[in-house]
Structures are given as structure tokens and as C-alpha cells.
Amino acid sequence: MNDIYKLFNDKGCVLFKQFIKNDSFNEICNNLKNDILDVYKNTDRKLLGGNLMGNLGVTIGSYDEKIYNLLIENGLDKIIEQISNNKISDFEIIFGGNLNLPKSYDQHFHPDGSFNNRFIIINLATEDINELNGPLEISYNTHHKKIPYWKFFLSNNKTEKILMSKGDILIRENTLWHRGTKNFSKEPRFLLTLALKINKEKINKVVFKKNNQIKILSNFFDNSLVGKIEEFIYTKLRYFYIFLRLIKSLYK
């Protein structure tokens, strides 16, 4: 068993410091952030779920291929094969990200997606992420089995805020419990995400959509009346939301 696989399997994640470090990457990161903020300024955020919470989704448009190529040049394909015993071409790769707005709210701890449909998540820091601008907080060893919220809530699992420098990557199981934290800075913080799901069509290549545009999207909540009510409770009545979630999890 290789060391990377053991660490990933035991903790549910593995962090690689300065995985990418070159002038080309810096230029791509700067251009990407500027383009995201331009689209953000011209987006009617009131129409998006997650705006009240201060967390919005992002698609990165044509930057996906540029960033993918840099990741491969630095050996991501070899790491994924060590971790999963699958070639990176066996995966469908979905590019996106999270825009954490100033004065955002802490997310509640959660896994991503379903335990029965597991996938790998790669977070790539395209800017420095520190204590102030909303780092990801993870709870180690919570990925091995399906955990109801009440059991997670009552556990004493160790958590850690993951501070990242530009070019760091965090590879984690989707079932690892985590949350985004509050952005105390005055600037939106972007964290790029790649979701690697086994491609059932077995086309053995990564497909990039041509003429894809950067978009700001809803995150966590949709823009329906029910979604707005849920988001209000989530942010303004947090203890009540936790109580409801605890009760609901007892029946799962």
C-alpha cells in the first residue's frame, strides 16, 4: 500500500503544498479571479440561492482545459491512480468552484453528495486562503461509513481549518464531513473544485465544453420560495435549523 493511498484512506484527504508553482499558473489565476468578479458584479445575486448565506457556485468557462493541463503536467494523473487504482481518463471531471463572499456565514458540517455514489474532490487554491477569508474546515476520518447528522453532532471528531497557498491542492473523499467558514476579509474568496466521478460511458478521455462561459450559480439553496425560507432559517435561526436537522436525521 503506497503512502499517499494510506493517508487518503485513513484521513479522507491529502494536502499537497505548492503542487503548481509557475508564472503561467499565476497569470491564469489572476485572470480567472478578475473574470469571475466581473461576471459577479453583473449578476443579479438576488435571484440566486446562497446569496444570503454568502456562498455562491461558479463555473469557470474555458479556464477548465488550461488548469487541467497544468495539473497533469505536475503529475495529478499519477496521484489519482495511486489513490483510486483508476486512470484519470476513467473519470468524468466536473469543474466548478465556490465564491465565499465577505461577511458570509459559516456553513453547517456536511458531506458532498451521496454515500452510495462516491467520488473524489480536488480543491485547487488559485489564491491564498487564510484564517480570515473563509478556509475549508474538515473533520478527519468521517468518510468510511454513512453517518447520520445526530451521530456526527454528538461525536468528538477532530476538525481542522485547511490553510492553503496559491498552487496547493487538497484531494478528499466526497463523504468526508466539512464546511466552509466565514469570510472576515473585505474581498470575495474563490476556491476551485474538480469533482471526479467514474465515467460509466468509458470514453477514456476528458471532454471540455467549447465556448463555455463563466457563470455565478446558486449554491446550497435554490431560488424558490421554499429555498428562500430554508436559507433564512439556516442563516438567521441557526440553532433552530440544527434542531430540525437533528430530529430529521433520527429517522434516516
N, C-alpha and C positions, 0 to 999 in steps of 0.2 A: 504494500500500500504506500503510495507516494505521500510526501509530507503535505502537499497542497490539498490533496483529497482528504487526508485525515483531519486537517484543520477545518476545512469546509464542512465535512460531515459532522465533526464534533460540535462546532460552534454555530454552524448555519451560515457562516460568511467568512470571507477572507479579504483583507485590505492590502492592496499593492500601492506603495508610495512611489510617486514620480514615475508612473508607468509610461507616460508620454511626456517628453520634455524637449521641445524644439521650437524654433521661430515660426515654422509653418503652423503648428498647433496653436501657438499664441495668437497668431493672426486670425485663424479660423474662430477661435473662442471670442475674440473681441468683436469680430464682425457678426457672429451669431447673436451675442448679447445685445448689440446695437439694433439688429434687425428685429429681435424679439420685443425689445422695448418700443420700437417704432410701431409694430403691429399692436402691441398692448395699448399704447396711447390712442390708437384709432379704433379700438374695440369698445363697444358698449357693454361694460362689465356688469351692468345691472341685469343683463339678460343671461348671465352665467351663474350656475350653481357653484358655490365655493368662494364667491366674491366676498361675502360677509365674513367667512372664516379666514380669508386671506390666502387661500391656496388654489391656484388655477393650473389646469393642464396646458401643455404646449406640444404642438407638433413642429418639427424642426425643418420641414421642407427639404430642399436639395442638399442640405448640410449632412444628411444621413450617410451618403456614399463617401464623402470626404472624411468624415470621422471614422467610419468603418475601416477604410483603407489604412488610416493611421494606427488604429487598434491592431489590425492584422500585421502591419509592418513591425509592431512591437511585441508580437507573439501571443496575442489573445487566443488565437485558434489552438495553440498548443496547450494553454492553460485550461480552456474549456474541455479539451479532450481528456486531460488529466482528471478533471473534476467529474465529468459526466460519462466518460467512455463513449462519447459520441463526437463525431466531427462537427465543426461549426456549420458546415453545409447541410447537416441533418436538421437544423433548426430554422424555423421562421423567426425572423428578427424584426421586432416592432420598436421603432424609435419614438421617443417622446421625452417628456420631462415635466418638472414641477416648478412653477413660479411662486415663490414664497414672498408675499407682499409685506411691506413694513407694517408693524402693529398687528400682525396676524395672530391667530390663536393657536395654542398647542393642539395638535391632533390627539385623539384618543388612540391608545395602542391597538394595533390590528395586524393581521397578516394580509397579504395581497392575493386575491383570487381564491380559488377552491383548493382544499387539501387533496381532493381526488383528481385534480388536473394541475399537477405540479409543473413549475417551470423555473428557469434561472433568471435572476435580475442582475443587471450590471448598472451601477451608478458611476458615472464619469464626472469628475469635478472639472467644469470649464471655467471656474473661478475659485478663489479661496473661500472655504466655508469654515467659519469660526464660531465661537460661543455666542456671538451677538446676532449673526444673520440667519439663524434657524437651521442648525445641523440636524441630521437624522439621528434619532436615538433608538438603539436596538436592544432587544432582550435576548441574550445568548441562550442557545440550547432549547429553544421553544418550537423547533421546526420538525421534530421527529414524529410527532403524532398530533392528531387533531385535538385541540384544546378549546373547551367552551370558555366563554368570557369570564364566567364566575370563578372558574378554576385558575385562570390566569390572574384575575384580580386579587385572589387570595394568596397567590404564590409569592415567594421572596426571590424571584429571579433577578439576577444581576442585570442592570442596564448600563449602557454607555453611550454618550454622545460621540458621534464619529466626526472628528475634525479632519478636514481634507484640504490639501493644497491643490492648486491647478495641476491637472495631469494624473492625480490619484484615481484609482478605480476600486470600488467596493463590489465584490461579487457575492450575492446572497441568494438563499432559497426564498421563494415567494411565500412559504409558510412560516418564515421567521417573523415573530411579532416585533413591531417597530412603530415609530410615529415621527412625524415632522414636528419640530419645535418652533416656538415663537421667534419671529424676526424682529429683534430690537433695533436693528440698524435703520438708516433712512433710505436704503436702496433695496429694490426687489432682488431676491437671490434666486438664481436659476440652478437647478441640478438636472443633468441629462440622464435619461434612463433608457436602457435597452432591455426588452423582455425577450428571452429566448425560449420559444415553445417548439417542441418536436413537430416537424413538418410532416403531416400524415400523407401528403401527396408525394413525398420523396423526390423532389425535383433536383436535389443536390446542388443548389446554388442559391445565393442570396439575391432577392429581387428588389430593386429600388424603383419606386414610382417616379416617372419623369414629370417635370413641371409641377412637382409637389410644392405647396405653399406653406409658409409658417402660419399657424393658427393658434389663437388662445381659446381654450376649451373649458367647459365645466369640469369640476373635479369634486369627487365625493358626493355631491348632490346635483340633481337635475333642476331645471328652471321651472318646474311645475309648482302649483300652489302647495302640494304636499311636500315637495322638496324644500321650498322656502320655509315652511313650518318646521321641518326636521332640522334644517340648518340653524334656524333661530334657537331652537331648544338646545342643539349641540353646542352653540357658542355662548348663549346668554343664560341658559339654565343647565349648566354642565352637570351638576350633581343629580338633577332630576333625570337627565339623559343617561347618566351612569346607572341610576336605579332602574330605569326602564330596560336598559341593556342587560343588566344582571338578571332581572326577572325573566326576560325573554330567553336568555341563554340557559336557564334551568330546564327548559323544555326541548333542548336540542340534544 
